[in-house]
Every structure is written in C-alpha cells, then in structure tokens.
Amino acid sequence: MDNPAAASRTEIINLPITGMTCAACAARIEKTLNRLPGVRAAVNFATEKAHIEYPAGSVTTTRLIEAVRKAGYDAQMPAADGEAARKAERLAAYRRDLRLFTISAVLTLPFLALMLYMLTGRHHAPWLPPLAQLLLATPVQFWIGSRFYTGAYHALRGGGANMDVLIALGTSVAYFYSAAVVLLGLDGHLYFEASVSIITLVFLGKLLESRARARASSAIEELVRLQPQTARVERNGGITEIPVSEIRVGDVFLVRPGEAIPVDGKVIDGGSSVDEAMLTGESLPVTKTAGSAVYAATLNVQGLLRCAATGVGADTALAGIVRLVEEAQGSKAPIQRLADAVSGVFVPVVVALAALTFAGWWWHSGTWTAALVPAVAVLVIACPCALGLATPAAIMVGSGAGARAGVLIRNAEALERAGHIDTLVVDKTGTLTRGQPAVTDIAPADGADEGSLLRIAAALETGSEHPLARAVLEHARSRQTAAASVLDFESIAGKGVRARIDGEPALLGSPKFLAANDLVFDSDAVAALQDQGKTVIGVANGGRLLGLIAIADPLRPTSGAAVAALQALGIEVIMLTGDNPRTAAHIAREAGITHFEAELLPQDKAQRVNALAQQGRRVGMIGDGVNDAPALAAAQVSFAIGAGSDVAIHAADVTLMRSDLLSAVDAVSLSRATFRKIRQNLFFAFFYNVLGIPLAAAGLLNPVIAGAAMAMSSVSVVGNSLLLKRWKPVKQ
C-alpha cells in the first residue's frame, strides 16, 4: 500500500549542470525537466544549477539526470563536499580554457595585423598569403572552436538552439566560404579574419564572464571558509585535536581566545565574549556564560570556553544559512519571466533574421558574397547571454550581501517583493521592544501574600516560551520560589491560561480575561501601571484573585531610528499587539508610530493584514512569536526576528538574524538596490540587441566588432551586478 505521508512530502535537489553556454540552454533544460510528472524545475544560468522540487517517490535522481542529458547537456549528483568540489572543477576548467585562449590569441595575431593593413585600402598582404591564412585559421575553427560545434550539436539534437548554434553557424559560413576561395581558386574576398577573431573574442568573453561569475557567487565560499577545519575535543580523559567532520552531538570541545567555534554548542564552563557578526551582522561581541548557546564559525574574543556540541555538520546554524543562500541564489524572481520567455525563442528568431538579411542583401546587391558579412554579423551580435545573466547575477550578489549583513532571504521572489512594500506591520514584544521583559511590580490582593502569588504564577507559566512567561519564571527563581504542580493545563491564545493547582481552578492572564471569568480587580491600579508602559497580568486560584504582576519590556534603542528610516523609505509602520491599549500607546509614542491597535488575538492580526492588502496596500509583517505566525503567513512579505520562535522563522520569507528592526530597513534597502541593478541589466541587454541587430543587418557592423561587443555584453552585466558588493547595511 502506498504511503500517503510520503506521497505528500516534497523533495528538493539542486543538480549541478554542465554544458550551458547561454540563457537559451537554461530555458531548454528547464522545459525538459518540467515535462516530468510532478516536477517543478528552475534552471539558473548564473549558478549553473537546476533547483528541482518533486513529490517524494515520483521520480528518481537518475531519471532527472537522464532528462538533462537527453536535452543535450550534463548533470551530476551533488558532491558531498559541495561547493569545494565545484570550485576545484571550475578552477581546472578555467586554467584549461586560459591555455586554449592563449593559443587562439597567438594564431589570431597575424589576422589582427592583416585587418590593420586593410585599413590602408589594400586587401592582399604579401606576408600573409591565402594558404597561410587557411593553415592558421583551421586549428582555431576546429580545435579551439570545437566547443561551439559540440554545444550546437547537443542543443540541436535536444530539439533546441543556443548561442553555440549562432557562433558555429556564423563562423562556419565565413570559414568555409574563404576555404572554398583558396582551395578552388575562386575570385573572392577572404573572411578568415572574421571567423578566427570571433572565436577568440567570444572565448575571451567567456573567460572574463567565468571570472566575474565566480566573484559574484563568492558569498557561500566566504561563509564556509569561516568554519575551522579542526577542533580540540575531550577524549579518554585528555584533549585531542580532530577534524570538525568527526565531532558528534554531545562531544565536549574547548575554544581558546582568538579561535573560531567549530560547531554549534552550549557553554558548560567558562565565560567570554563572542563576535557573531558573520551570523547576525551584529557588530558588538555577545557575552557568553554557562548555558549560553554558541554557533559554528563565530569568533571567541576572550576567555576559554568549554562547550557541549548540539549541532554538527548540516545541522549547524551556519549550514542552514548556506542552504538558504544557495536556495535564494538558485531561485527565480518574477521579473525574470520576460527574459526567460524571450530567451526561449531568441535563437530561432535570430537565425531567421540572419536568413532574411542574407536574402535582402543578395537581392539588393545582386551578389551573394556581399550578403555574407551582414548575415554573419547578425548571427554573432545576437547572443542572449547578457539577457540570461541580467537577473540571476544580481540575485547572487544581493543574497550574498544580505547573508553577510544578517538578512537571510528565502528566495528571489521574496527579495523582489520586499522592495515593493508600502506598509510594514510590526509586533510589539520582541520586535519593537527588547523581548526580555522583567517583573517590576508585584501587588498581592487582600488576604494573599507575594510568595503564594509567585508560586501559582510560576506554575501556570512553566513550559511557556513567551517573553512575559520567562520574566515571571526568572523572577520566581530569583526569589527561590518553587512552582506548584499543575493538572489539566489549557492555553487560551492571546488571553491567558487555566489549570488546576492544589485541586482548585487557577487562572493567569490579562485583566480583561480575568474580568470575563468574574474576578474583580482594582481597575485604577491596573490603569496606573499601564500608563507607565507596563503589561499587567492577573493571577487567581480557587475562584479568588491572588494579585497583579506588572512587567516592563523596554523599547530597543534602535527602534525609533528604524521606524524613522522606514518612513523615510515611504513605508508606513503600523503596530499590532495583543497587549493592552495603554501599554501599546506608550510604546508606539516612544517609537514614533502613529497607527496602532491593541488587545488583538493572533487571528485578529491576520485579519488586519488581509484587510490592509484588500485596500491595495503592499503589506509586510515582522514578528517573533508563535502568535505572529498567522499574520506572517497572510502578509505579502514576512520578516521574522532571528531570535524568535521556530514557527515564526519557518513562516517567514526573510529572517533577520540581528533581532533588530533596523535589519528590516536593510532588507528593504537591499531589495531596492538589487532590483535597480536588475532593471539596469535588463535594459542594457535588451537595448544591446535592439540596437545591435538592426545595425548588423544594415551592414554597419563588422562581424569582428559584433563578436567583441557580444563577448563584452555579458561581462558588463555581471560587472554591473558586482557593484552591489558596495551596498552597506544601516549603521547601528
């Protein structure tokens, strides 16, 4: 019998692809993969990977690879050492191509001299006779240029056409015509200089493009490089240095001052300050004591730490960041759809235009040799490489820059939408405020004492991860108050909790929750505390009020500046909170927020977000708690505070590792900067072809110049994307 759970589970794999030379290749592979049952594939020309999602058990990895090979390309299983192996392969290929280019350049130099000689008005150089030209051009055409023939063959065999088809067709026409003139003794001009120069210039462009793309994808390498290779682990009563890959969960390891932490762990002994900038973007070191969590690749600034490993290998926070960056770099933004649609039909259209150009010039001049040059120029100038690189190159650099600043973006679509929001809904506790509230006042009711009040409150808050609950439990611990035993515990979202303690019904929650349960309290005392920006909770047991507890959660120092920065970006900030109106008003006033709503349940927050969207607003939501998950899911773009709950982080499009509202400013700023680059790249790519093809068809563009322009267009697009590395996060 089939397993329904397995059938509903989605599997994801990122297959490294080889053999792609332009965006048309990526479009062809993507179309082939998407024909498989249940498969959703996105092929990224810039990262040379296929991001594939499919229902578990519907296809095998072997079948996916076979489909890629059937399309005329190749794919491999992801290597265990991932990026390191890919980098070594790319480096070896780059060096091989550099040697071939050097040979090609040497063989092309005489033709360069010939072209300069022809500028004097003479076409036959005595020092480079026709036979010598044939001998020099042949190895360039068929040895150096063999990759274009191979790529064209595979593309055509797979039912598509790519850049290789254009280059092979254009240079072959020039070469074979010239060879016929030489070998058959015909009367005609030789075009060997065009064929060899085009191949050499395209080769140069590909080398420069590969180098630029390696720089664009360096973010992942930089992150991985931060993790040390070895660690000092306690084994058999002594300290042994072992490879990081051999550490297991539970192993005890030591980190000396100045060393990077090898894996995720929890401090057992010692105290220190740890620089977590690579993880969170936070510039100030974080104090670590017994019980504190530490993370792989962060730097121990001072003091010796003895830690127990809690996350190793693929389970570290660093590995999670690398996965998120890889997924974001491999995903596609909506803005890329137009480029993909054009790339899919581009090459056949160009071949048709070249044929029309040839026919038009032949009809106009009466000689087919006069039609040869403009037709070849059209074929060469129209490569869709720049179009295919315009979006993914910028996404690669932008998502990498975000990771370094502690802004983790789930995919390219989220990156694009983040820059378009005009309304940002924010939670209060843990987002605007520190999220580390403390008990400030305890007011026992008549006939009750502080000890019994704390004992019941601690019992009802045990097990909760809410910041207010942690404040109550911490205060009870500081007073050495033991919590009572709890039975029949029930949580009422956004209101409070109820249970049975000592055989009696017990309640804890907001004053409104207590009032709904017929418990009377001093409303003036509650109002006085709330006017000071404090949150008030009531505690009852056995049907009578035990007293009130006031908790204050101060505003983060950067929240006011963040709200002002968001407003300067044209974004309205609205606060939605489950807290009481007086506390909400106090915090909103301090943060500079005009519009806010209080005493909202989780479903109320989601409804408010939906209502704003229905008004035509582009809404983002930022929160940190389980109660924020529905609103995060309802928002067009969701931001989760990195120190918040796992539910909030999993529901979010963007995770802010710095736990600071200024990171939301960074996310919006980065999105807008990235998509400015994408628009510039797309304009350049479209403008280049819109201008270049008519000039070539009109006979105003020499094929050699066309080849140089085509080669440099891709380099220019990647180079423009690399300027995103200048983007800087907001200073704290």
C-alpha positions in Angstrom: 0.0 0.0 0.0 1.2 3.5 -0.8 2.3 5.7 2.0 0.1 8.9 1.8 2.6 10.8 4.0 5.5 10.0 1.6 3.4 11.0 -1.4 2.5 14.4 0.1 6.1 15.1 1.0 8.1 17.3 -1.4 11.7 16.6 -2.1 14.2 19.2 -3.3 17.5 18.7 -5.1 20.0 21.1 -6.6 21.7 19.5 -9.6 25.0 21.0 -10.9 24.6 21.4 -14.7 27.4 21.5 -17.2 27.4 22.4 -20.9 25.2 25.6 -20.7 26.5 28.5 -22.7 23.6 30.9 -22.7 20.1 31.6 -21.3 18.5 29.5 -24.2 20.3 26.5 -22.7 18.8 27.1 -19.3 15.4 27.5 -20.8 15.7 24.3 -22.8 16.7 22.2 -19.7 14.0 23.8 -17.6 11.3 22.9 -20.2 12.6 19.3 -20.4 12.6 18.8 -16.6 9.2 20.3 -16.2 7.7 17.7 -18.5 8.4 15.0 -15.9 5.4 14.1 -13.7 5.1 16.4 -10.7 8.5 18.1 -11.3 8.9 21.9 -10.8 12.3 23.0 -12.0 14.1 26.3 -12.2 17.5 26.4 -14.0 19.8 29.2 -13.1 22.4 30.0 -15.9 24.5 32.1 -13.5 24.9 29.5 -10.8 24.9 26.6 -13.3 22.4 24.6 -11.1 18.9 23.2 -11.5 16.7 23.7 -8.4 14.2 20.9 -8.7 11.1 20.1 -6.5 9.0 17.0 -6.9 6.7 14.7 -4.8 8.6 12.1 -2.9 8.9 8.9 -5.0 7.5 10.4 -8.2 10.9 10.5 -10.0 14.5 9.4 -9.2 17.6 11.5 -9.4 18.9 9.2 -12.1 15.8 10.0 -14.2 16.4 13.7 -13.7 20.0 13.4 -14.8 18.9 11.4 -17.9 16.4 14.1 -18.8 19.1 16.7 -18.7 21.4 14.6 -20.8 18.6 14.0 -23.3 18.3 17.8 -23.7 21.9 17.8 -24.8 23.6 18.8 -21.5 25.0 17.0 -18.5 24.3 16.9 -14.7 25.9 15.3 -11.8 24.8 14.2 -8.3 25.6 17.0 -5.8 29.0 16.2 -4.3 29.4 15.5 -0.6 31.9 18.4 -0.3 29.6 20.6 -2.3 31.0 24.0 -3.3 34.6 23.0 -2.6 34.4 20.3 -5.3 32.6 22.6 -7.7 35.2 25.3 -7.2 38.1 22.9 -7.9 36.3 21.8 -11.1 35.7 25.4 -12.2 39.3 26.3 -11.5 40.7 23.4 -13.5 38.3 24.3 -16.4 39.3 28.0 -16.2 43.0 27.1 -16.5 42.4 24.8 -19.4 40.4 27.4 -21.2 43.1 30.0 -20.5 45.7 27.8 -22.2 43.4 27.4 -25.2 42.7 31.1 -25.4 46.4 31.9 -25.3 47.0 29.6 -28.3 44.0 31.0 -30.1 45.2 34.6 -29.5 48.7 33.8 -30.9 47.1 32.3 -34.0 44.8 35.3 -34.4 47.5 38.0 -34.1 48.5 37.8 -37.8 44.9 38.4 -38.7 44.8 41.4 -36.5 47.8 42.8 -38.3 46.0 42.0 -41.6 42.9 43.9 -40.5 45.1 46.9 -39.7 46.8 46.6 -43.0 43.5 46.5 -44.8 42.6 49.9 -43.3 45.1 51.3 -45.8 42.8 50.2 -48.6 44.8 47.1 -49.7 43.3 43.7 -49.2 46.1 41.3 -50.0 49.2 41.3 -47.7 52.2 39.6 -49.3 53.4 38.5 -45.9 50.1 36.6 -45.2 49.2 34.7 -48.4 45.8 32.9 -48.7 47.2 29.4 -48.0 48.9 30.7 -44.8 45.6 32.2 -43.7 43.9 28.8 -44.2 46.6 27.0 -42.2 46.3 29.5 -39.3 42.5 29.6 -39.3 41.9 25.8 -39.4 43.1 24.9 -35.8 41.2 28.0 -34.4 38.0 27.0 -36.2 38.0 23.2 -35.4 40.2 22.8 -32.4 39.7 25.9 -30.3 36.2 26.3 -31.7 35.2 22.7 -31.2 33.2 23.5 -28.1 30.8 25.6 -30.2 30.2 22.7 -32.6 29.8 20.3 -29.8 27.4 22.6 -27.9 25.4 23.3 -31.1 25.1 19.6 -31.9 23.8 18.7 -28.4 21.4 21.6 -28.5 20.0 20.7 -31.9 19.8 17.1 -31.0 17.8 18.0 -27.9 15.4 20.0 -30.1 16.6 23.5 -29.1 19.1 26.1 -30.2 21.5 28.2 -28.2 24.5 30.6 -28.5 26.7 27.8 -29.8 24.4 27.4 -32.8 24.8 31.1 -33.7 28.6 31.1 -33.2 29.1 27.8 -35.1 26.8 28.9 -37.9 28.3 32.4 -38.3 32.0 31.4 -38.2 31.4 28.3 -40.4 29.9 30.4 -43.1 32.9 32.7 -43.1 35.4 29.9 -42.8 34.0 27.5 -45.5 33.4 30.3 -48.0 37.0 31.5 -47.5 38.4 27.9 -47.7 36.5 27.4 -51.0 38.0 30.5 -52.4 41.5 29.4 -51.5 41.2 25.7 -52.4 39.2 26.1 -55.6 41.0 29.2 -56.8 37.8 31.3 -56.9 37.8 35.1 -57.2 36.5 36.5 -53.9 37.4 38.1 -50.6 38.7 36.0 -47.7 36.9 36.2 -44.3 39.2 34.1 -42.2 40.0 37.1 -40.0 36.3 37.3 -39.1 35.9 33.6 -38.2 39.1 33.4 -36.1 38.6 36.8 -34.4 35.0 36.0 -33.4 36.0 32.6 -31.9 38.9 34.2 -30.0 36.9 37.2 -28.8 34.0 35.0 -27.6 36.5 32.8 -25.8 37.9 35.8 -24.1 34.4 37.0 -23.1 33.6 33.6 -21.6 36.8 33.6 -19.6 36.1 37.1 -18.2 32.5 36.1 -17.6 33.5 33.0 -15.7 35.9 35.0 -13.5 33.2 37.6 -12.8 30.6 34.9 -12.0 33.0 33.3 -9.6 33.3 36.6 -7.7 29.5 37.0 -7.8 29.0 33.6 -6.1 31.8 34.1 -3.6 29.3 34.7 -0.7 28.8 31.0 0.0 32.6 30.3 -0.1 33.3 33.1 2.3 30.7 31.7 4.8 32.0 28.2 4.6 35.6 29.4 4.9 34.9 30.9 8.3 34.4 27.4 9.9 37.7 26.0 11.3 38.9 22.6 10.0 39.8 21.1 13.3 38.6 21.2 16.9 40.0 20.3 20.4 37.7 17.6 21.9 37.8 15.9 25.3 38.5 12.2 24.6 39.6 9.4 27.0 40.5 11.9 29.8 42.6 14.1 27.5 42.3 16.8 24.8 42.6 15.5 21.2 42.6 17.6 18.1 40.3 16.1 15.4 38.7 17.2 12.1 35.5 19.1 12.6 33.7 16.5 10.5 34.3 13.9 13.2 32.6 15.8 16.0 29.4 14.2 17.2 26.5 15.7 19.2 27.3 15.6 22.9 31.1 15.8 22.4 32.8 18.3 24.7 35.1 20.8 23.0 37.3 23.6 24.0 37.7 27.0 22.3 40.6 29.3 23.2 40.7 33.1 22.9 41.0 34.1 19.3 39.8 30.8 17.9 36.6 30.2 15.8 34.0 28.0 17.3 33.9 24.7 15.3 30.3 23.6 15.7 27.1 24.7 17.4 27.1 24.1 21.1 26.1 25.1 24.6 28.6 26.5 27.1 29.4 24.2 30.0 32.1 26.1 31.8 33.9 29.4 31.3 32.9 32.9 30.2 33.8 35.0 27.2 32.7 37.5 24.5 31.9 36.0 21.1 31.9 38.0 17.8 28.8 36.8 16.0 28.9 39.4 13.2 29.1 36.7 10.5 25.9 35.2 11.7 23.8 38.2 12.8 25.5 41.2 11.3 25.8 42.5 15.0 29.0 44.5 15.4 29.3 44.2 19.2 30.6 40.9 20.8 28.0 38.9 22.8 28.7 37.8 26.3 28.7 34.0 26.8 28.4 32.2 30.2 27.4 28.7 31.3 24.2 27.8 29.5 24.7 30.2 26.6 24.4 28.9 23.0 27.4 29.3 20.7 27.5 28.9 16.9 29.9 27.5 14.4 32.3 29.9 12.7 31.7 32.7 15.3 34.9 34.1 16.9 35.8 33.6 20.6 37.2 37.0 21.5 38.4 36.5 25.1 38.3 33.7 27.7 38.3 29.9 27.5 35.0 28.2 26.7 34.2 24.6 27.4 31.2 23.6 25.4 29.0 20.6 24.5 28.2 20.1 20.8 24.5 20.5 20.0 24.6 20.8 16.2 27.1 19.4 13.8 27.5 19.0 10.0 24.4 20.0 8.2 22.6 20.8 11.4 24.6 23.9 12.4 23.2 27.4 12.1 26.0 28.1 9.5 24.9 25.2 7.3 21.3 26.5 7.5 22.5 29.9 6.3 24.4 28.4 3.4 21.4 26.4 2.4 19.2 29.5 2.4 21.7 31.5 0.4 22.0 28.6 -2.1 18.2 28.4 -2.5 17.9 32.1 -2.9 20.6 32.3 -5.5 19.1 29.3 -7.4 15.5 30.7 -7.4 13.9 33.0 -9.9 12.4 36.4 -9.4 9.1 37.2 -11.2 10.9 40.0 -13.1 12.9 37.2 -14.9 9.8 35.7 -16.6 10.1 38.2 -19.5 13.8 37.4 -20.1 13.0 33.6 -19.9 10.2 34.0 -22.4 12.4 35.9 -24.8 15.4 33.6 -24.4 13.3 30.5 -25.2 12.6 31.7 -28.8 15.5 34.1 -29.3 17.9 31.9 -31.3 15.5 30.6 -33.9 14.3 34.2 -34.4 17.9 35.4 -34.9 18.6 32.6 -37.4 15.5 33.7 -39.3 16.6 37.3 -39.2 20.1 36.4 -40.5 18.5 34.5 -43.4 16.3 37.5 -44.2 19.3 39.8 -44.0 21.2 37.5 -46.4 18.3 37.3 -48.8 17.8 41.1 -48.7 21.4 41.9 -49.3 21.6 39.4 -52.1 18.5 40.9 -53.8 19.9 44.4 -53.3 23.5 43.8 -54.4 23.0 41.0 -56.9 25.9 39.1 -55.4 25.7 36.6 -52.5 29.2 37.4 -51.3 28.1 41.0 -50.4 25.3 39.4 -48.3 27.7 37.2 -46.3 29.2 39.8 -43.9 25.9 41.4 -42.6 24.3 37.9 -42.2 27.3 36.7 -40.1 27.2 39.9 -38.1 23.5 39.4 -37.2 24.3 35.8 -36.1 27.2 36.9 -33.9 25.8 40.1 -32.3 22.6 38.5 -31.1 23.8 36.1 -28.4 21.3 36.0 -25.5 24.0 35.6 -22.8 23.5 39.1 -21.3 19.8 38.6 -21.1 20.2 35.3 -19.2 22.6 36.7 -16.7 20.8 40.0 -16.1 18.6 38.8 -13.2 20.5 35.8 -11.6 23.8 37.6 -11.4 22.3 40.4 -9.4 20.3 37.9 -7.2 23.6 36.0 -6.5 25.4 39.1 -5.3 22.4 40.6 -3.5 21.5 37.5 -1.5 25.2 37.0 -0.6 25.4 40.6 0.7 22.3 40.1 2.7 23.7 37.0 4.4 26.8 38.9 5.4 24.6 41.5 7.0 22.4 39.0 8.9 19.5 39.2 6.4 18.6 35.7 5.2 16.2 35.8 2.2 14.3 32.6 1.4 14.0 33.1 -2.4 14.3 35.6 -5.2 10.6 36.3 -5.2 10.7 37.4 -1.6 13.8 39.6 -2.3 11.8 41.3 -5.1 8.6 41.8 -3.1 10.5 43.2 -0.1 11.4 46.3 -2.0 7.8 47.0 -3.1 6.1 47.1 0.3 4.5 50.4 1.3 3.1 49.2 4.7 5.0 47.3 7.4 3.0 45.8 10.3 5.1 45.2 13.4 4.5 43.2 16.6 5.5 44.9 19.8 7.1 42.4 22.2 10.5 41.2 20.9 10.3 43.3 17.8 10.0 46.9 18.8 10.9 46.1 22.4 13.9 44.1 23.6 11.8 41.0 24.1 13.5 40.5 27.5 10.9 41.8 29.9 11.3 41.8 33.7 8.9 41.9 36.6 8.8 45.4 38.0 5.8 45.3 40.4 4.0 42.6 42.4 0.7 43.6 44.1 -0.9 40.8 46.2 -4.6 41.1 46.7 -6.1 41.4 50.2 -5.6 38.2 52.1 -2.9 36.9 49.7 0.9 37.1 50.0 3.7 37.6 47.5 5.0 34.0 47.9 1.7 32.3 47.1 1.1 34.7 44.2 4.5 33.9 42.7 4.1 30.1 43.3 0.9 29.9 41.4 2.1 32.3 38.6 5.3 30.3 38.1 3.3 27.0 37.9 1.0 28.4 35.2 3.9 29.9 33.2 6.1 26.8 33.3 6.8 25.4 29.8 5.8 28.6 28.0 8.4 30.3 25.7 6.6 33.7 25.7 8.9 36.5 26.9 6.4 37.6 29.6 6.3 34.0 30.9 10.1 33.9 31.1 10.1 37.1 33.1 7.7 35.6 35.7 9.7 32.4 35.9 13.0 34.3 36.2 11.6 36.4 39.0 10.3 33.4 40.8 13.7 31.7 40.6 15.5 34.8 41.9 13.1 34.7 44.9 13.7 30.9 45.3 10.0 30.3 44.9 9.2 26.7 43.9 6.4 26.3 41.4 3.3 24.3 42.3 2.1 21.1 40.5 -0.2 21.7 37.6 -3.1 19.5 36.2 -5.5 20.0 33.2 -3.4 22.8 31.7 -5.1 24.8 28.9 -3.8 27.8 27.0 -6.2 30.4 25.5 -4.3 32.1 22.7 -3.9 35.8 23.2 -5.8 35.8 26.5 -4.2 33.6 29.2 -4.1 30.1 30.7 -6.1 28.0 33.0 -5.3 24.8 35.0 -5.9 23.0 38.3 -3.5 23.6 41.2 -3.9 22.0 44.6 -7.2 20.7 43.4 -8.5 24.3 42.7 -9.1 26.0 39.4 -6.3 28.6 38.6 -6.2 31.4 36.1 -3.5 33.7 34.7 -3.9 36.3 32.0 -4.9 39.8 31.1 -7.2 41.9 33.3 -9.9 41.5 30.6 -9.5 37.7 30.7 -9.9 37.7 34.5 -12.9 40.0 34.3 -14.6 37.6 31.8 -14.2 35.0 34.5 -15.9 37.1 37.1 -12.8 38.1 39.0 -12.8 41.7 40.3 -9.6 43.7 40.5 -8.7 47.4 41.1 -9.0 49.0 37.7 -7.3 52.2 38.9 -4.3 50.3 40.0 -4.1 48.5 36.7 -4.5 51.7 34.7 -1.7 53.4 36.7 0.7 50.6 35.9 -0.3 50.5 32.2 0.1 54.3 31.8 3.8 53.7 32.6 4.1 51.3 29.7 3.9 48.2 31.8 2.0 45.0 31.0 -0.3 43.8 33.8 -1.3 40.2 34.3 -3.6 38.8 37.0 -3.4 35.6 38.9 -6.3 33.7 40.6 -6.7 30.5 42.4 -9.8 28.9 43.9 -12.1 31.4 42.5 -10.4 34.5 44.1 -7.9 37.0 42.9 -4.4 36.5 44.3 -3.0 39.7 42.9 -1.4 41.5 39.9 2.1 41.3 38.4 3.5 44.2 36.3 6.1 43.5 33.6 8.0 46.1 31.6 9.7 45.4 28.3 11.8 48.5 27.3 12.0 49.7 23.7 15.0 48.6 21.8 17.5 51.6 21.4 17.3 51.4 17.6 13.5 51.0 17.2 12.9 54.7 16.9 15.6 55.2 14.3 14.4 52.2 12.4 10.8 53.5 12.3 12.0 56.9 11.1 14.2 55.2 8.4 11.3 53.1 7.2 9.1 56.1 7.0 11.8 57.9 5.0 11.6 55.0 2.5 7.9 55.7 2.0 6.7 52.8 4.3 4.0 53.3 6.9 4.7 51.4 10.1 1.6 50.0 11.9 1.9 48.3 15.3 -0.5 45.4 16.1 -0.2 43.9 19.6 -2.1 41.6 22.0 -1.1 43.9 24.9 -3.4 46.5 26.5 -4.1 49.9 24.8 -2.3 52.0 27.4 1.0 50.0 27.2 0.7 49.9 23.4 0.2 53.7 23.3 3.2 54.2 25.4 5.5 52.1 23.2 4.0 53.5 20.0 4.7 57.0 21.2 8.3 56.2 22.1 8.9 54.5 18.7 7.3 57.3 16.7 4.4 55.1 15.4 1.1 56.9 14.7 -1.2 54.0 13.9 -1.5 51.0 16.3 -4.1 48.5 17.6 -4.0 46.7 20.9 -5.6 43.6 22.5 -5.6 41.6 19.3 -5.7 37.9 19.1 -3.4 36.1 16.6 -6.3 35.6 14.1 -7.2 39.3 14.6 -3.7 40.3 13.4 -4.0 38.1 10.3 -7.4 39.7 9.6 -5.9 43.2 9.8 -3.1 42.2 7.5 -5.6 40.9 5.0 -7.8 44.0 5.3 -4.8 46.2 4.5 -4.0 44.1 1.4 -7.6 44.4 0.2 -7.2 48.2 0.4 -4.5 47.8 -2.3 -1.5 48.1 0.0 1.6 46.0 -0.4 2.0 44.7 3.2 5.0 43.3 5.0 4.8 41.8 8.5 7.5 41.5 11.1 7.2 39.4 14.2 9.0 36.9 16.5 6.5 34.7 18.3 4.2 31.7 17.6 1.2 34.1 17.9 2.7 36.1 14.9 2.7 33.1 12.5 -0.8 33.6 11.1 -0.2 37.2 10.3 3.2 36.4 8.9 1.6 33.9 6.6 -1.0 36.4 5.5 1.5 39.1 4.6 2.8 39.6 1.1 6.3 39.7 2.6 7.0 38.3 6.0 10.0 39.1 8.2 11.0 37.0 11.3 13.2 38.1 14.1 16.1 35.5 14.2 15.9 35.2 18.0 12.2 34.4 17.8 10.4 31.1 17.7 11.0 28.5 15.0 7.3 28.7 13.9 7.7 32.4 13.1 11.0 31.8 11.3 9.6 28.9 9.2 6.6 31.0 8.2 8.7 34.0 7.1 10.2 35.0 3.7 13.1 36.9 5.3 14.9 36.1 8.6 16.6 38.9 10.4 19.4 37.3 12.4 20.3 40.6 14.2 16.9 40.6 16.0 16.6 44.3 15.3 14.1 46.4 13.4 17.0 48.1 11.6 17.5 44.8 9.8 14.1 45.3 8.1 15.4 48.6 6.8 18.4 46.7 5.5 16.2 44.1 3.8 14.1 46.8 2.0 17.2 48.8 1.1 19.0 45.7 -0.3 15.9 44.6 -2.3 15.6 48.0 -3.9 19.3 48.2 -4.7 19.3 44.7 -6.2 16.3 45.3 -8.4 17.8 48.6 -9.6 20.7 46.5 -10.8 18.4 44.0 -12.4 16.4 46.7 -14.3 19.7 48.3 -15.4 20.9 44.9 -16.6 17.7 44.0 -18.5 17.7 47.5 -20.1 21.3 47.1 -21.2 20.7 43.5 -22.5 17.5 44.5 -24.5 18.9 47.8 -25.7 22.1 46.0 -26.9 20.1 43.6 -29.0 17.5 46.1 -30.2 20.3 48.4 -31.4 22.9 45.8 -32.4 20.8 43.6 -34.7 19.5 46.4 -36.9 23.0 47.8 -37.3 24.3 44.4 -38.2 21.5 43.8 -40.7 22.1 47.2 -42.2 25.7 46.3 -42.9 27.0 48.9 -40.5 28.7 46.4 -38.1 31.7 44.3 -38.9 31.4 40.7 -37.7 34.6 41.1 -35.7 33.3 44.2 -33.9 30.0 42.3 -33.4 31.8 39.4 -31.8 33.7 41.7 -29.4 30.5 43.6 -28.4 28.7 40.3 -27.8 31.5 39.0 -25.6 31.7 42.1 -23.6 27.9 42.5 -23.1 27.8 39.5 -20.6 30.9 40.7 -18.8 29.3 44.2 -18.4 26.1 42.7 -17.0 28.0 40.6 -14.4 30.3 43.5 -13.6 27.4 45.8 -13.0 25.9 43.3 -10.7 29.1 43.1 -8.7 28.8 46.8 -7.9 26.1 45.5 -5.4 29.0 44.5 -3.2 29.3 48.2 -2.3 25.9 48.1 -0.6 26.2 48.5 3.2 23.7 47.8 6.0 22.4 50.6 8.2 24.9 51.5 10.9 23.7 50.8 14.4 
